[in-house]
Amino acid sequence: MPIKKSDEIVLKDYQVKIQKGVLNRLVEFIGPLWQKRKIALITDDNVGPLYANIVKGQLLEMGHQVIILTIPAGEASKSWKQVQLLINSLAQNDFVRSDSVIALGGGVVGDLAGFIASIYMRGISIIQIPTSLLAQVDSSVGGKTAIDLNAGKNMVGSFYQPDLVLIDPDTIQTLPKRMLVEGYGEIIKCAALVGGTFWEIIEKVNQAEDIITHAEELIHASITFKAEVVTRDEKEENLRKLLNFGHTIGHALELTETEKLMHGEAVAIGTARITAAFEKKGMTKEGTTLKVKGRLACVGLSVDAKELGSNAFYSAILHDKKIKNDQITLVYIKEIGQPAFYTLKIAEIRNWLSPVLTF
């Protein structure tokens, strides 16, 4: 699929703007979109000190009223407790349906704020400003919102589209190296599905620092692919399931690893392992797993995890949201750039995966 040169991607009802420095030019994009209103700027205690006042100042200049709502950083904030706290804050500040939310942060902030916006007064408008690489290439686009339950990740949520997504690649320069690299795990997943020019960009990245150098084109390629998929299948009825490549194993590891994995780290492991499983079955071109592993390894992403193959790991897979009628549809690649689906009885998943849980 060709990658467009424009820094603007248009989905069904909103624009995704990808441009360095956009965080300091909010009036240019939010000004024409929203009339004066109350805005809840939802962020976390890592991102807030870096960027919240920059955003708030520009919103005040536009005549908006702004309250900053800060949550603890980390996956644990995607909870009913935080939903209740945030909704109570909106109600106590007399937010009405014509008021709005801005999500400023990584995937946890975006998922949680999006969910809040989708249910408060049956829906108020939201703008996503993702600041982590993972959120910029994945969760900020597509309209998925969610919180976690003890039974699994993203078990409660909604499809709710933002009014606008603003992506400033400069924000990833403040990320810890681990967060930068884990976001790249999701990018490699997308590139393996797309192939072509996108995979050629991936091959330019030979160390973690190269991710920043090529950030704009990596983000643009990822969002271009996701935008095409989401536009054609908003509610994940068919084509959008492609985005689950690597996620069956990845989500299970996120639930079971005692040394907690970040989402992109888990997806990287899942991408390599599911590719190996299909290559072993002769359904993926020989050598494809080595290509994927090589691209992951050069930035320091592991393809190993302690819980791979454990009873807890397989138990977590049994709670996968994609299971239907005791079957699960796995996404794999025949080779780089040739994705496909394969439906498997869930009872057979252990036999399929066990041969490739050690390399």
C-alpha positions as CSV (number, residue, x, y, z in Angstrom):
1,M,0.0,0.0,0.0
2,P,1.5,3.4,-0.9
3,I,2.2,5.8,1.9
4,K,0.9,9.3,1.3
5,K,3.2,12.3,1.9
6,S,0.5,14.6,3.5
7,D,0.8,15.2,7.2
8,E,-3.0,15.0,7.5
9,I,-5.1,11.8,7.4
10,V,-8.9,12.0,7.2
11,L,-11.0,9.3,8.7
12,K,-14.8,9.1,8.4
13,D,-15.6,12.1,10.7
14,Y,-12.4,13.6,11.9
15,Q,-8.8,14.5,11.0
16,V,-5.5,13.1,12.3
17,K,-2.8,15.8,12.2
18,I,0.8,14.5,12.3
19,Q,3.3,17.3,12.5
20,K,6.2,18.3,14.7
21,G,5.4,21.3,16.9
22,V,1.6,20.9,16.6
23,L,1.4,20.9,20.4
24,N,2.3,24.6,20.4
25,R,-0.2,25.4,17.7
26,L,-3.5,24.2,19.1
27,V,-5.4,27.4,18.3
28,E,-4.9,26.6,14.6
29,F,-6.7,23.3,14.9
30,I,-9.0,23.5,17.9
31,G,-10.1,27.2,17.3
32,P,-12.2,26.5,14.2
33,L,-13.6,23.2,15.7
34,W,-14.8,24.1,19.1
35,Q,-16.7,27.2,20.3
36,K,-16.0,28.4,23.9
37,R,-16.8,25.7,26.4
38,K,-15.6,23.9,29.5
39,I,-12.8,21.5,28.8
40,A,-11.6,18.7,31.1
41,L,-7.9,18.1,30.3
42,I,-7.3,14.5,31.4
43,T,-3.7,13.6,31.8
44,D,-1.4,11.6,34.1
45,D,1.2,12.4,36.7
46,N,4.1,11.7,34.2
47,V,2.8,13.7,31.2
48,G,1.0,16.4,33.1
49,P,4.1,18.2,34.4
50,L,5.6,18.2,30.9
51,Y,2.7,19.4,28.8
52,A,-0.5,20.2,30.7
53,N,0.2,23.9,31.2
54,I,1.3,24.3,27.6
55,V,-2.1,23.0,26.5
56,K,-4.1,24.8,29.1
57,G,-2.6,28.1,28.3
58,Q,-3.5,27.9,24.7
59,L,-7.1,26.8,25.5
60,L,-7.5,29.7,27.9
61,E,-6.3,32.1,25.2
62,M,-9.2,30.7,23.0
63,G,-11.7,31.6,25.7
64,H,-12.3,28.1,27.1
65,Q,-12.6,27.2,30.7
66,V,-10.2,24.5,31.6
67,I,-9.8,22.1,34.5
68,I,-6.9,19.6,34.7
69,L,-7.7,16.1,35.9
70,T,-4.7,14.1,36.7
71,I,-4.7,10.3,37.1
72,P,-1.8,8.0,38.3
73,A,0.3,6.9,35.4
74,G,0.0,3.2,34.6
75,E,-2.4,0.5,33.4
76,A,-4.0,0.2,36.9
77,S,-5.8,3.5,36.2
78,K,-8.0,1.9,33.5
79,S,-10.4,1.0,36.2
80,W,-14.0,1.5,37.4
81,K,-12.5,3.5,40.3
82,Q,-11.0,6.1,38.0
83,V,-14.1,6.2,35.9
84,Q,-16.2,7.1,38.9
85,L,-13.7,9.7,40.1
86,L,-13.4,11.4,36.8
87,I,-17.2,11.4,36.1
88,N,-17.8,12.8,39.6
89,S,-15.3,15.6,38.8
90,L,-17.1,16.4,35.6
91,A,-20.5,16.5,37.4
92,Q,-19.1,18.6,40.3
93,N,-17.8,21.1,37.8
94,D,-21.2,21.3,36.1
95,F,-20.1,19.9,32.7
96,V,-23.0,19.6,30.3
97,R,-23.3,17.9,26.9
98,S,-21.9,20.9,25.0
99,D,-18.7,20.7,27.1
100,S,-15.7,18.5,26.2
101,V,-12.7,16.4,27.1
102,I,-9.1,16.4,25.9
103,A,-7.0,13.3,26.4
104,L,-3.3,14.3,26.9
105,G,-1.1,11.3,27.4
106,G,-0.4,7.8,26.4
107,G,-2.7,4.9,25.7
108,V,-4.1,4.6,29.3
109,V,-5.1,8.2,29.3
110,G,-6.6,8.0,25.8
111,D,-8.6,4.8,26.5
112,L,-9.9,6.0,29.9
113,A,-10.7,9.6,28.7
114,G,-12.3,8.3,25.6
115,F,-14.5,5.9,27.7
116,I,-15.5,8.8,30.0
117,A,-16.4,11.0,27.1
118,S,-18.5,8.2,25.5
119,I,-20.7,7.6,28.6
120,Y,-20.9,11.0,30.4
121,M,-24.4,12.4,29.6
122,R,-24.5,9.7,26.9
123,G,-21.5,11.3,25.1
124,I,-19.6,14.5,25.0
125,S,-16.9,15.5,22.5
126,I,-13.3,14.6,22.8
127,I,-9.9,15.4,21.2
128,Q,-7.0,13.0,21.5
129,I,-3.5,14.4,21.9
130,P,-1.3,11.2,22.3
131,T,2.2,11.8,23.7
132,S,3.6,8.2,23.7
133,L,4.7,6.5,20.5
134,L,2.3,3.6,21.2
135,A,-0.7,5.9,21.5
136,Q,0.4,7.9,18.5
137,V,0.5,4.8,16.2
138,D,-2.3,2.8,17.8
139,S,-4.8,3.6,20.5
140,S,-5.5,7.3,19.6
141,V,-7.0,6.4,16.2
142,G,-9.9,4.2,15.6
143,G,-12.3,5.1,18.3
144,K,-11.8,2.1,20.7
145,T,-12.1,3.1,24.3
146,A,-11.9,0.7,27.3
147,I,-11.1,-0.1,30.9
148,D,-9.7,-3.3,32.3
149,L,-11.3,-5.9,34.6
150,N,-9.6,-8.6,36.7
151,A,-10.7,-11.0,34.0
152,G,-8.8,-9.3,31.2
153,K,-7.7,-6.2,29.4
154,N,-10.2,-3.9,27.7
155,M,-13.2,-6.0,28.8
156,V,-15.5,-2.9,29.1
157,G,-15.5,-0.2,26.5
158,S,-17.1,1.4,23.5
159,F,-16.5,2.6,20.0
160,Y,-16.5,6.4,20.2
161,Q,-14.8,8.6,17.7
162,P,-12.9,11.8,18.7
163,D,-13.4,15.1,17.0
164,L,-9.7,15.4,16.2
165,V,-6.4,13.6,16.8
166,L,-3.3,15.8,17.1
167,I,0.1,14.0,17.0
168,D,3.3,15.8,17.7
169,P,6.3,13.5,17.1
170,D,8.5,15.8,19.2
171,T,6.8,14.5,22.4
172,I,8.4,11.1,22.0
173,Q,11.8,12.7,22.7
174,T,10.8,12.9,26.4
175,L,9.9,9.2,26.6
176,P,12.1,6.8,28.6
177,K,13.9,4.4,26.2
178,R,11.7,1.5,27.3
179,M,8.5,3.3,26.4
180,L,9.9,4.5,23.1
181,V,10.9,0.9,22.1
182,E,7.7,-0.7,23.2
183,G,5.7,1.6,20.9
184,Y,7.9,0.4,18.1
185,G,6.8,-3.1,18.8
186,E,3.3,-2.1,17.6
187,I,4.8,-0.4,14.5
188,I,6.7,-3.5,13.5
189,K,3.4,-5.5,13.8
190,C,1.8,-3.0,11.4
191,A,4.7,-3.1,9.0
192,A,4.7,-6.8,8.8
193,L,1.0,-6.7,7.8
194,V,1.6,-4.0,5.2
195,G,5.0,-4.8,3.8
196,G,6.3,-2.8,0.8
197,T,7.4,0.8,1.5
198,F,6.4,0.5,5.1
199,W,8.7,-2.5,5.7
200,E,11.5,-0.6,3.9
201,I,11.2,2.2,6.5
202,I,11.5,-0.5,9.2
203,E,14.7,-1.7,7.7
204,K,16.2,1.8,8.2
205,V,15.9,1.4,12.0
206,N,18.9,-0.4,13.4
207,Q,19.0,0.9,16.9
208,A,16.5,2.6,19.3
209,E,17.8,6.1,18.5
210,D,16.7,5.6,14.9
211,I,13.1,5.4,16.0
212,I,13.2,9.1,16.8
213,T,15.0,10.0,13.6
214,H,12.3,8.3,11.5
215,A,9.4,9.1,13.8
216,E,7.3,11.1,11.4
217,E,7.3,8.6,8.6
218,L,6.9,5.6,11.0
219,I,3.9,7.3,12.6
220,H,2.4,8.3,9.3
221,A,2.8,4.8,7.8
222,S,1.2,3.2,10.8
223,I,-1.8,5.6,11.0
224,T,-2.3,5.5,7.2
225,F,-2.7,1.7,7.5
226,K,-4.9,1.8,10.6
227,A,-7.1,4.6,9.1
228,E,-7.7,2.5,6.0
229,V,-8.7,-0.5,8.1
230,V,-10.8,1.4,10.5
231,T,-12.7,3.3,7.9
232,R,-13.7,0.1,6.1
233,D,-14.6,-1.7,9.4
234,E,-15.3,0.6,12.3
235,K,-16.8,-2.1,14.7
236,E,-14.3,-4.9,14.1
237,E,-16.6,-7.2,12.2
238,N,-14.1,-8.4,9.7
239,L,-11.1,-6.5,8.3
240,R,-10.2,-4.6,11.5
241,K,-9.4,-8.0,13.1
242,L,-6.1,-7.7,11.2
243,L,-5.0,-5.3,13.9
244,N,-5.1,-8.2,16.4
245,F,-1.9,-9.7,14.9
246,G,0.3,-10.7,17.8
247,H,-2.4,-9.8,20.4
248,T,-3.7,-13.2,21.4
249,I,-0.3,-14.2,22.8
250,G,0.5,-10.6,23.8
251,H,-2.6,-10.0,25.9
252,A,-2.2,-13.4,27.6
253,L,1.3,-12.4,28.6
254,E,0.2,-9.0,29.8
255,L,-2.2,-10.7,32.2
256,T,0.2,-13.4,33.5
257,E,3.8,-12.1,33.5
258,T,4.9,-11.5,37.1
259,E,7.5,-9.0,35.7
260,K,4.9,-6.8,34.0
261,L,5.3,-6.3,30.3
262,M,4.2,-3.2,28.5
263,H,1.7,-3.6,25.7
264,G,4.1,-3.1,22.8
265,E,6.6,-5.5,24.4
266,A,3.9,-8.2,24.7
267,V,2.7,-7.6,21.1
268,A,6.3,-7.9,19.9
269,I,6.6,-11.3,21.6
270,G,3.2,-12.3,20.2
271,T,4.0,-11.2,16.7
272,A,7.2,-13.3,16.6
273,R,5.7,-16.3,18.2
274,I,2.6,-16.5,16.1
275,T,4.7,-16.0,13.0
276,A,6.9,-18.9,14.1
277,A,3.8,-21.1,14.7
278,F,2.5,-20.6,11.2
279,E,5.9,-20.9,9.7
280,K,6.3,-24.3,11.4
281,K,2.9,-25.4,9.9
282,G,4.2,-24.4,6.5
283,M,1.6,-21.6,6.1
284,T,4.2,-18.8,6.4
285,K,7.2,-18.4,4.1
286,E,10.4,-19.8,5.5
287,G,12.6,-17.2,7.0
288,T,9.8,-14.7,7.8
289,T,10.2,-15.3,11.6
290,L,13.9,-14.5,11.4
291,K,13.1,-11.2,9.6
292,V,10.6,-10.2,12.3
293,K,12.9,-11.3,15.1
294,G,15.8,-9.4,13.6
295,R,13.8,-6.1,13.4
296,L,12.7,-6.5,17.0
297,A,16.1,-7.4,18.3
298,C,18.0,-4.5,16.8
299,V,16.1,-2.0,19.0
300,G,16.2,-4.3,22.1
301,L,12.8,-5.9,22.0
302,S,12.7,-9.4,23.4
303,V,10.8,-12.3,22.0
304,D,10.9,-14.3,25.3
305,A,8.8,-14.3,28.4
306,K,8.8,-16.4,31.6
307,E,5.1,-17.3,31.4
308,L,5.1,-18.5,27.8
309,G,3.5,-22.0,27.9
310,S,2.5,-21.9,31.5
311,N,-1.0,-23.0,32.6
312,A,-1.7,-19.4,33.6
313,F,-0.8,-18.3,30.0
314,Y,-3.2,-20.8,28.4
315,S,-5.9,-19.9,30.9
316,A,-5.6,-16.3,29.9
317,I,-6.0,-17.2,26.3
318,L,-9.2,-18.9,27.1
319,H,-10.6,-15.5,28.2
320,D,-9.7,-13.8,24.9
321,K,-12.5,-11.6,23.7
322,K,-12.1,-12.9,20.1
323,I,-13.3,-16.4,21.1
324,K,-16.6,-17.3,19.5
325,N,-18.4,-20.6,19.5
326,D,-15.3,-22.2,21.0
327,Q,-13.2,-21.0,18.2
328,I,-10.6,-18.3,17.8
329,T,-9.5,-16.5,14.6
330,L,-5.8,-16.0,14.5
331,V,-4.1,-13.4,12.3
332,Y,-0.9,-14.4,10.6
333,I,1.2,-13.5,7.6
334,K,1.9,-15.7,4.7
335,E,5.0,-13.5,4.2
336,I,5.8,-9.9,5.0
337,G,2.9,-7.8,3.6
338,Q,0.5,-10.7,3.1
339,P,-1.8,-11.1,6.1
340,A,-4.4,-13.8,6.5
341,F,-6.9,-15.3,9.0
342,Y,-7.0,-18.8,10.3
343,T,-9.8,-20.1,12.5
344,L,-8.8,-22.7,15.2
345,K,-10.8,-24.6,17.8
346,I,-9.7,-23.1,21.1
347,A,-9.1,-26.6,22.5
348,E,-6.3,-26.9,19.9
349,I,-4.4,-23.7,20.8
350,R,-1.9,-25.5,23.2
351,N,-0.9,-28.0,20.5
352,W,-0.5,-25.1,18.0
353,L,1.7,-22.9,20.2
354,S,3.7,-25.4,22.3
355,P,6.2,-26.2,19.5
356,V,7.3,-22.6,19.2
357,L,7.4,-21.4,22.8
358,T,11.1,-21.9,22.8
359,F,13.4,-20.7,20.0
